[in-house]
């Protein structure tokens, strides 16, 4: 019997859900920017928060992992 292969993206590690409400034009612009730079919206927001905290002198250990494409069986 063949071994079943895993499909889908590898995990990015533990995550916490935070709800964010943005004005429609801001949300649309952010989504377009993220897509144009190969990120999803969550990665874009995480990068902004991380960079802002570092500018404030708060050390954050987040290395902006790039999400791998889906793997198929």
Beta strands, then each sheet from edge to edge (+ up, - down):
end
